[in-house]
Every structure is written in C-alpha cells, then in structure tokens.
Amino acid sequence: MTKGLETAWWTLRVGLGLGPFLAGLDKFFNVLADWTMYLSPLAEKVLPVSPALFMKGVGVVEMAVGAAILAGVTRLGGYAAMAWLLAIAANLVTTGMFYDLAVRDVEIALAAFTLAKLSEAREGR
C-alpha cells in the first residue's frame, strides 16, 4: 500500500475507532446528548426494557466495535461499523425527524466500508 493510502487507512482507523467508542461510552453519561431522544417511537413500543437501558446496550455494542477497530480487527470492525451505522440511520428516519443525522450516519457508514476495503487490500485479500 502506498504511503498516501497508508495514511488514509490510519486516519479512518483512528477516527472510526474513537468515534464509536466515545459515543458508546457517552450512552452511560449523556454528556454529548440525551441519546434516548434519538430512539424511534416504533422501537420503543417493542423494547422489553426502558429506552435508557436499551441505549446503554447500544453503547456497549458501539464501544466493542470501536475497540475492535482500534485493536486491529479493522476489516471486520469496519464492516460491523458500517452495518451498525446503517441501522442507526434507519432508526433515525423512522422517528420522522433527524433526517440530517441519518444522512450523516450513511456517510460515516461509507467511510467504515472504505476502511474495511482498505484493510482487505492491506492484508492482501
């Protein structure tokens, strides 16, 4: 991989590792946002737990994906982040609001896909 692609890979790896990890961690503290406001009313109706508890579970998944990317499980973590972000975008669309955030999450999902594909190239797959 060329130096430029290596730099792009590291930039995506650090950004897509730290972003989900820190957002997941914040699900326990709500410093950045009250995360429950982003949960679709459709999801709330079928959840067997409170929205706050559900968001803490979401936080655990996000921290795990971020940690995997940072720890070097970059290809799998990239694909997991992509799928997770697309699910978040779908949830946001079903709220009837937050379309701007849904578009942003689709864009970040594309970055996660790019990280996974660069990781494949870097690993010689």
Secondary structure by P-SEA (a helix, b strand, c coil): ccaaaaaaaaaaaaaaaaaaaaaaaaccccccccccccccaaaaaaccccaaaaaaaaaaaaaaaaaaaaacccaaaaaaaaaaaaaaaaaaaaaccaaaaaaaaaaaaaaaaaaaaaaaaaacc
